[in-house]
Amino acid sequence: MEVRELKKTYKPRNQDNETRNFQHVKILDCTQPVHRVIFECWHCKQGLLTEVEVESSQALDVRCPNCGKTAIKLMANKVISTTAIPSPWQS
């Protein structure tokens, strides 16, 4: 029985070919009990304004009113409102 050792050279990933997904998020009123969060839906890129209570925190899924999917996951106590707005990051 013959045993061969194959050596593979390390080949780093080519970052130019990878898709870079990111999500624009801006958090306002951080010192207030109700925070405002401006962000884009992860799926449809609709601009959204969400108001959340942050007395204690738990993982919350915020639904997009445009596509109905989870737009973002936030650590907050309760989602007060979510409003569709024009995305500040779209030109």
C-alpha positions as CSV (number, residue, x, y, z in Angstrom):
1,M,0.0,0.0,0.0
2,E,1.5,3.3,-1.1
3,V,1.0,6.4,1.0
4,R,1.4,9.8,-0.5
5,E,1.5,13.1,1.3
6,L,-0.1,16.0,-0.5
7,K,1.0,19.4,0.6
8,K,-1.4,22.2,-0.2
9,T,-0.1,25.7,-0.1
10,Y,-2.1,28.3,1.9
11,K,-4.1,30.4,-0.4
12,P,-5.7,33.5,1.3
13,R,-9.1,34.5,0.2
14,N,-9.3,37.0,-2.5
15,Q,-11.3,39.8,-0.9
16,D,-12.0,41.5,-4.2
17,N,-14.3,38.6,-5.2
18,E,-16.2,38.5,-1.9
19,T,-19.4,40.3,-1.5
20,R,-19.3,42.7,1.4
21,N,-22.7,43.0,3.0
22,F,-23.1,45.8,5.5
23,Q,-25.9,47.8,7.0
24,H,-26.1,51.5,7.6
25,V,-27.2,52.4,11.1
26,K,-27.3,55.6,13.0
27,I,-28.4,55.8,16.7
28,L,-29.8,59.0,18.0
29,D,-30.9,60.2,21.5
30,C,-28.5,57.7,23.3
31,T,-28.9,59.5,26.6
32,Q,-32.7,59.4,26.5
33,P,-34.9,56.5,27.7
34,V,-36.3,56.3,24.1
35,H,-33.6,55.9,21.4
36,R,-34.2,56.6,17.7
37,V,-32.5,54.3,15.3
38,I,-32.2,55.2,11.6
39,F,-31.1,52.3,9.4
40,E,-31.7,50.5,6.1
41,C,-33.6,47.2,5.8
42,W,-31.1,44.4,5.4
43,H,-33.1,42.9,2.5
44,C,-34.7,45.7,0.5
45,K,-32.5,48.7,1.6
46,Q,-35.6,50.8,2.6
47,G,-34.8,53.6,5.0
48,L,-36.4,53.1,8.4
49,L,-36.8,55.1,11.6
50,T,-37.4,53.0,14.7
51,E,-38.0,54.2,18.2
52,V,-37.1,51.8,21.0
53,E,-37.2,51.7,24.8
54,V,-33.9,50.5,26.3
55,E,-34.6,50.2,30.0
56,S,-33.5,46.6,29.9
57,S,-32.4,44.8,26.8
58,Q,-33.3,41.7,24.9
59,A,-32.8,40.7,21.3
60,L,-35.7,42.1,19.2
61,D,-36.4,41.5,15.5
62,V,-37.6,44.7,13.8
63,R,-39.8,43.9,10.8
64,C,-39.6,46.1,7.6
65,P,-43.0,47.6,6.7
66,N,-42.0,47.5,3.1
67,C,-40.9,43.8,2.5
68,G,-42.1,42.2,5.8
69,K,-38.8,40.5,6.5
70,T,-36.6,41.1,9.6
71,A,-34.9,44.5,8.8
72,I,-32.5,44.5,11.8
73,K,-32.0,42.9,15.2
74,L,-31.7,45.3,18.1
75,M,-30.9,44.9,21.7
76,A,-33.8,46.8,23.4
77,N,-36.7,46.4,25.7
78,K,-39.6,47.3,23.3
79,V,-40.1,48.6,19.8
80,I,-42.4,51.7,20.0
81,S,-42.7,52.5,16.3
82,T,-41.1,51.8,12.9
83,T,-41.6,54.3,10.1
84,A,-40.5,54.0,6.5
85,I,-38.4,57.0,5.4
86,P,-36.2,57.8,2.4
87,S,-32.8,56.2,3.0
88,P,-30.3,58.9,3.9
89,W,-27.6,56.7,2.3
90,Q,-29.1,56.2,-1.1
91,S,-28.1,58.7,-3.7
